[in-house]
Amino acid sequence: MTTTTMATTPARHVRVGCDGAVARVVLNRPPLNILDLAMIGELSRALEALAREPALRALVISAEGKAFCAGVSVQDHLPDRVRPMLAAFHGIFRRLHHFPCPILAVVQGPALGGGCELACFADVVVASEAARFGLPEINLGVFPPVAAAHFPQRIGAARTLRLILGGETLTAREALGIGLVDEVVPPDGLAAAAESTVARWREKSAPALRLARRAVQAAGPGFEAALERAEGLFLDDLMTGADAVEGLQAFLQKRPPAWSHR
């Protein structure tokens, strides 16, 4: 395995490194790496800077703590914050969609809600057997727009709908079985498995890697158009009703939600 010295840029909750060929972004708000607006901003700025690296061959996204990411702060989903939150959060995925080189997610623990979307938006997902994947938003009276827009291309519409509507959590092996994850290894083999993929990409031509990724993206349905439609349904239809606010407030108040009857 090639060893390199990483040049790092300090940040509060997102650790960034780049050796010219491989960039690494580490979520660093343990134990759960819950994304608030400040952390989303850090991540967005990191991706913007790294995208300008001319010889980059790989972006690796990983996390510290027991969870990869437990999603976006529930408080930031409430009506007074949801529009700026969604704009900032979805901005990350627009940056990732246009990122110039292949993306690898290394998932050591639970990836839930927005954390599941972030992990499984990567081109390749390597997970520990201890990882878990789920979209629990429906239990709070909302739904995950990025998953609705992107997951049908990754795992098919029927499996996406089952995952979103059920709100259940999958083991890493179950996620592998439906194509949400690409490789599952024992916890002590996760770093080696990730570096094996990085090493293969590091040996390849940067232009070839970049253009291959663009070619595959061009073959599928348009992510940005799908995301805009999902955003519209979320903000203009869902968040103007009673159930979304009730579900979010019930979660924060630690009580069962009282859903409306229509």
N, C-alpha and C positions, 0 to 999 in steps of 0.2 A: 504494500500500500504506500502510495506517495505521501510523504510528510511535508507539509508546507507551514510557513509562519504566517499566521493570519494578522492582517492589519485590522484593528477594531475601532469602532466609533462608539463612544459611550452614550447611553440613553437610559432613561429611568426604567422602562418596562420592556424594551425591545433591544436585544443585543445583536449587533450587526458585525459581520466580518467578511472580508473579501481578499483573496490572494491573486486576483486577476482572472483566473479561470473558473473558480467556484466561489459563489457568494453564500453566506450562511446567515439566516435570520432566526433568532431564538426568542420565543415568547418567554418573558422573565418576570412574571407576576404570580409566583407560586402562592398557595398550592394549586389553585384552579385556573389561573391565567384568564380570568374573566375580563372581557374586553369592554372598557369604557371609552368615552370619546377621546380622552387624552392618549390612551394606548393605541386606539385606532389611528389617530393622527401620527404617532410615532411610526407605526407600521407602514402607513401610506408614504411618509417621507422617506423611509428606508428603501422601499421599493422604487420610488421615483429616482433616487440617487443611484441605486444599483443597476437600473435599466440602462444607464448611460455608460456602463463599463463595456468597452469595445470588444474584448476578447472573451467575454463570459460564456461558459459552456454549461453551467448548472446553477440553479438556485435551490438551496436546501432549507426547508422550514421545519423547525423542531421546537421543543419546549422544555423548560425546567419544571420541577415539581411532580406531583402525583398524577396530574391531569395534563393532557395536551392543551385543551381549552374547553371550558364549560360554557362558552357562548358569550353573547353580548349582555351586559348588565340589564336586568329586567326593568330597573328604574328608567333606563334610557328608551324603553319601548312605550312609555306612557305618552298620552297625546301631546303634552307640552314639549317633549323632547324627540319624538319619534321621527319627524321629518329630517332634522339635521343628523340624527344618528344614522338613519337609513342611507342618506346621501353619502355620509362619510364611510360607512361600512361597505356599501356597494361600490364605492370608489376603489376600495382595495381589490375587489374582484375584477373591476374594469382594468386596473393596472396589471393584475396577474394574467388576465386574458391577453393583453397586449405585451406581456413581458417577452423579451427577445429570445430567451433560451428555455430549455426544459426545466421543469420544476419537480422536485422530490419532496414529499412530506414524510417525516419520520415521527411516528405516533407511539408514544410510550404508555399512555394511559387514556382515560376517557376523553372522547372528542364529541361534544354534545352541542346541539343547536348550531349557532354560528361557528363553533369550533369544528363540528362535523363538516359544515360547508367549506370551511377554510382548508381542512385537511384533504378532503376528497375533491377539491378543485384542482389539486396538483395533478400533474401528468402521470406520476407514479406515486403510489402510497405504500410504504413499508411500515408494518405495525408489529408491535409486541403482542404476544398472546395475552398480555394483561390489558390491552387496549379495549375500549368499548366505543361503539358508534351509535348515535341516535339523534332523532329530531323530535324533542318533546314539546315543541311549540303548541301543537294542537291541544295539549292538556291545559294551556293557559288561554285558549280561545283565539289564537293567532296561527299563522303558518309561516314557513321559511321561504321567502321569495327566491333566494339564490338556488336552493335545492330544487324548487319548482321549475326554475329556468334551466338548470344545468344537469341535474341528475338523470332526466330522461335520456339524454345523450349517452350518459355513462352506464346506466343500468337498465334502461328501458322505462317506458311510461308506467306500466303496471306495477313494477317493483317500487318505483318512486312513489306512486300514489299509496301503496300499501305502507311504505315506510313513513310517509308524512301523516296519513290518516291514523295509523296505529299509535304513534307517539312512543313506540317501544325502543328499547336499547338492544343492539346486536352485539354479540361477542365478536372478537376479531375474526374467528373462523367463519362465523355466519356472514360477516361482511365480505370476506374473501369469496364465499360461495356465491354471492350475488354480483360480484364484480366491483364492489365499492372499494375494495382493497386489493392490491396486487401481490403482496407477499406478507406472510405472517411467520414470525420466528420467535424462539424463546426470548425472554427479556434480556438475558445476558448475551444474546447474539444480535441485538438490534443495531448497535453501532457498526458492527462488522458488515451486516447486510446492507446498511445504508451506504457505507463507504465503498462497497463492491460496485454498487450502481454508479456512484460518483466517479469511481476510477475508470469505469467503461466510458462514461461521457467525456471525462477529461482527455482521453486519448483521441477523441474524434475531432473533425474539423468544426470550428465554431460556425462558419457560414452554413455548413451542411445541417448541423443540428437546428439552427434557427429557422432555416427555410423548410426543413422537414416538419417542424412544429406548425409553422404557418400553413403548410399545405394540408395537414390533417385538419386543422381548424376550419379551413375553407371548405372542406368536404362535408361538414356537418351543418345543422341549422344555426342561424345566427344567435349567439348568446346575448348580445346587447339588446336586440329587439325583444327577445323572450324575457329578459330581465326588466325591461321597461314595462311590458305588459303585466308582469307579476307585481312590480312596484305600484302600478296604478290600482290593481285590485286590492293590494294591502292598504295603501294610504287612503284612497278615495271611496272604497266600499267597506272594507273590514273595519278600519279605525274610526269610521264615522258611526258605527253601530255600538250597541251597549255591551255586547258579550266580550269584545276584546279588552275593553277597560276593566270589566268585571273580573275576567280571568287573571289579568295582570295584577290587579289590586288584591285579589284573593290569595295569589301566590305570595305577595309581599306581606300580607297580613296573616299568612299561615292558616288559612281557613278554606273549606271547600267552596268552589264557585257556585253561584246561583244563576244558572243560565236562563236567558229569556226563552219564551216559547215560540218565537218566530224569527 
